[in-house]
Amino acid sequence: MGPPRRGPSLLWLVFLANAAVLVVALLLLTFSPITIDAPIKTGQFALLLAGFLALLALNLVLLRRVLSPLFELTNLMGSIDPDRPGRRLSGVHMRSAEGQALADAFNAMLERLEGARREAARAALAAQEAERLRVARELHDEIGQTLTAVTLQAERAADGDEASTRRELRRVAEAVRESLDEVRRIARELRPEALDDLGLVNALIALCRRVEAQEGLRVDRHLQSKLPALSPDIELVIYRIAQEGLTNALRHSGAERATVSLTANPRAVALVVTDDGRGMPATLPPATAGIAGMRERALLVGGRLSIESGPGTGTVVRFTVPVEGGGA
């Protein structure tokens, strides 16, 4: 089935409707036997007023007929339910090229939105499952193995003499302490407690220090101390994007140095994470789990995320979010 045939321009349809009214007025003036005196008489004025009102009514009828597809199109647009995908504007006979173009553009927009929604849901589920898999592996490989070793050490301590029991109990205590540290680390990654207790800036400082201590990456900080009031959701998104940017610098770019910058003005807050690594390959798909997660978080709070990277040029992650009540 080919594309729908487009009608004449809406401008010409409105012009023709008005021209029809003017032609009727011209014919009435030309062939009507009415004469107008000066000063005008009451009966003559009444006839002119009646003719004027009749022409207005005719103009309204013609314009309503010309514009009726747009009214129908507007009603159909309002009836589209985003929770019921697949519905499109159809069955509307558009008399004008502009109206048909509007319907086509609206249908194309619905296609893009539904596609983006499906992709976002897929990326969110994939990221959620990847995070669950990571936590499960860490619990199994780190905590599980440590607790297994603790069990064996406790059994040996129970069967040994007093001196060996003390040594084994010290090893057990050390292993349990390491396991607790691992549990706290996993808990921090799941929900940064410093963000709730100390605020955004201190949480970012703690994140940078932890990355430096655990991974050996040099992290420079340029964090503005006084920030406008931010909602907990925005603070969490800023923290997670900074965390993901540093994680990418560690795992994928081979960077030796990174910078975390947080600045604010009365209208917006900006986070920038840069590194000196090898950058992302030019063929990297845009919907990888980490990048997709950052983009989804940015969209949730109405922010704007950009990632600038290339082979051998490092990576720049820039996130800007408007401050509520701060204007555009």
N, C-alpha and C positions, 0 to 999 in steps of 0.2 A: 504493500500500500504506500503510495507516494505521499509527500508532504501535503498538508492541507492548503487549498488554494486561498491565497490572500486576497482580500477585497480592496477596495480603494482606500485612500488615506482618510483617517478620521477628520482631518482638517477639511477635506473636500466634502465629506458627508454633512458636516455642520454647515459648511458654506452653501451647499445645495438646499438644505432645509431652510436656512434664512433667505436664500434667493427665492424659494417658492413662496414664502410669506410676502416678500417684497413684490413679486409678480402679481399676487392676488390683490395687494394694496393698489398697485398701478392699474389693474383692470377695473377695480371699483372706482377709482378716481376718474378713469377715462370714460367708462360707459354708464356710470351712475347719473341719473337725472337730477340729483340733488344740487341745489345752488346754495352758496354761502354768502350771506349778507354781512356787511360791516356797519354797525356792530352786529355780531352773530346773535341769532335768535335762540331761544331756549330749545325749541324742537330740533333745530339744526345741530346744536351742540350735543343733544342727546343722541342723535343719529351718528355723529362723529365718534362719540364716546363708545357707543355700541359697536361700531366698526373696529375701533381700536382694541377693545376687549376681545372681539372675535379673532382679530389677527394675533393677539397675545396667546389666546387659547390654541390657535392653530400652530403657532410657533412652539408652544409647550408640547403639544402632541407629537409634532415631527421630531423635536429634539429628544423626547423621551423614547421614541421608537429607534432613533439613531443610537442612543446611548444605552438602551436596554441590555444589550449583551455585556456591557461593562458592569452594570448593576448585578446581573446574574453571575458574572465572573467573580465579583467581589464577595457575593454570598457563598459561592463555592470555596473561595479561598478561606473564608472564615470557618467553613465546616471541616476543613482538613484536620484530622487528629494525628499528632505525631506518634501516638501509641498504636496507631493502626497503619503501618507502612504499606506502600503499594498503591494507594489511591492517587489518581491524577485528575487534572481538569480535562474533562471530555464531555462531549454532547452539547457544547456551547457553540452556537453558530455565530461566529464573529464576522460582522459586516465590514470591519476595517482592518487594514494591515497592522496598525498599532495594537489593536485588541488581540489579534492572533499572535503577534510577537510577544505580548505580555503573557498570554497563556503558555506559550512555548517556553519563555524564560522562567515562569513559575514552576512548570513541570521539571525543567532542567535543574532548578535550584533544589526541588524536592529530591531529585535523584542524587545530587551531590550531598545533601544533608543526610539522607538515609545511608549512603555509602560511608560517609564520615562517621556516622553513629555506629554502624556495624564494625568498622575498622577500630573505633575507639573501644567498643565493648570487647572485641577480640584481643586488642592490645592490653586492656585492663585485666582480662582473665589470664592472659599469658603471663603478665607481670606478677599477678597474684600467685599463680601456680609456681612460677620460677622462685618467688620469695619463699613460698612454703617448702619447695624442694631444697633451697639453700639452708633454711633453718633446720629441716629434717636431717640433712647431711651433717651439719655442724653438731647437732645434738648427738647423732650416731657416732661420728668420727671422733669428736673431741670429748664430749661429756660421757658418752657411752663407754668408750675405751678407757677413759680415766677411772670411771666408777668400777669397771671390770677389774682394772689393776688394783684399785682400793680393796675390792672384795678379796682378791688373792692375797694381798698383803695382810689383811685382817685375819684370814685363815692361818697364814704362816705365823703371825704373832700369837694366835691362840694356842698353837702347838709348840712354840719355842720356849726357851728359858727366859728368865727375867730380863737379862741384858739385851737379848735379841728382840724381846717384846717391845722394850722402850724404843729401839731403833726403828722397828717396823711401825710403831704407833706414830713416831715423828714423820715417817714417810707417808703414812696414811693422812695425817693432818696436813702435810704439804700438798698432797694430791687433792684433798678436799678443798683446800684454799684455792688451788688453781682452777678447779671445777667451778667454784663460786665466781671467780673472776671471769671465766668464760660465760657463765650464765648472765652475769651483769653486762658483759659486752653485747651478748645477743639481745638482751632486754633493751639496752641503749639504742641498738640499731632498729629495733621494732618501734620504740617510742622514746625519743630523747628526753630523759627526765630533767636535764639541765634547762631545756626550753620551758618547761613548766615552772621550775623553781627559780631560775636565774634570769630569764628573759632571752630575747633573740641574740643580742650582741655577745653576751657571755656564753651562750650555747655555741655560737660560731667559733669563739675563741677556744672553747673546750674541744670542739671538733677538730680544729686545725692542730692543736697540741697533740691530740690523740693520734692523728694521722702521722704527724712527725715522729712521735715516740714509737709507734707500732710498725710503720712502713718505711721510715727513713726518708720520706719526701720532704724537702724544704718548702715550707708554706709561709709566705709573707701575708700579713694581714693589714688591710686598710679599712677599718670599720668605724663608721661615724657613730659616736656615742649617743647623740640625741636624735631619736627617731620620732616621727609622728605616731599617733596611736594607731596600731594595727590590730586587726582581728586575729584570733588564734589560728584560723585557717590560713591566713596570709603568712603569718610567721612560720607555720609548719611547712608551707610550700617553699618559702625562701630557704629554710634549713635543708629540706630534702634536695632541692636543686643544687645547693652548695655541696651537699654530701655526694650526690651523684656525679657532679663535676669533678670532685677530687677522686672519686672512685674510678672514673674513666681515665683520669691522668695516671693513676697507679697501675691499673690493670691493662690498659690498651695502648697508651701512648708512650710508655717508657720514660716519662718525664722525670727530671731531677729537681725541678723547682716549679712551684705553682703560686698563684696570687689569688687571694679572696678579697674582693672589694665590695663594700656596702655603703651606699650614699643615699641621701634623701633630700628632697626639697618639698615645699608645701603641696605639690601636686602629685608626686610619685616617689617610689622607692626603687632603687636600681641595685641589682646584684650582678657582679661580673667575676667569673672564675676563669683564669687563664693558666696555661701551662706551656712549658718549653719542649714538649715531647715531639714525636714524629708526626703527630696529627692523624686525622682520619683518612682512610683511603678514599679516593674519588668515587669508587663504586659502592661505598657503604650505603645500604638501603636506609631510607629515612625513618622506617618504622621499627628499628631495633628496640629491644625491650627498654634499655635505659633512656634513649632519646624519646621514645613514645611515652614513657612514664613522666618525663619532665614536661613534655608538651601537654599531656592530659592535666597535670597539676596546674600548669600555667592557665589553661583554659578555665579550670574550675573556679579560679579567683579573678577572672577577667584580666589576667596579665598577658604580656607579650614576651615570647622566648625566641631568641635567635642563637644559632650556633654557627660560628665561622671557623672553618678548619680546612686544611689541605695537607697533602703529603709533605712532611718536613717543615711545616710552618706552625706547628703547635695548634692549640684549640682555644677558642674564646667562647664561653657560654655567657650570654647576656640575658638577664631577666628583669623586666620592668613591670611594676604593678601600680596602678593609680591609687592614691590615697582617698579614702571616702571623704567627700565634701571638699576635695582639693581642686575640682574642676578638671577640664580635659587635659 
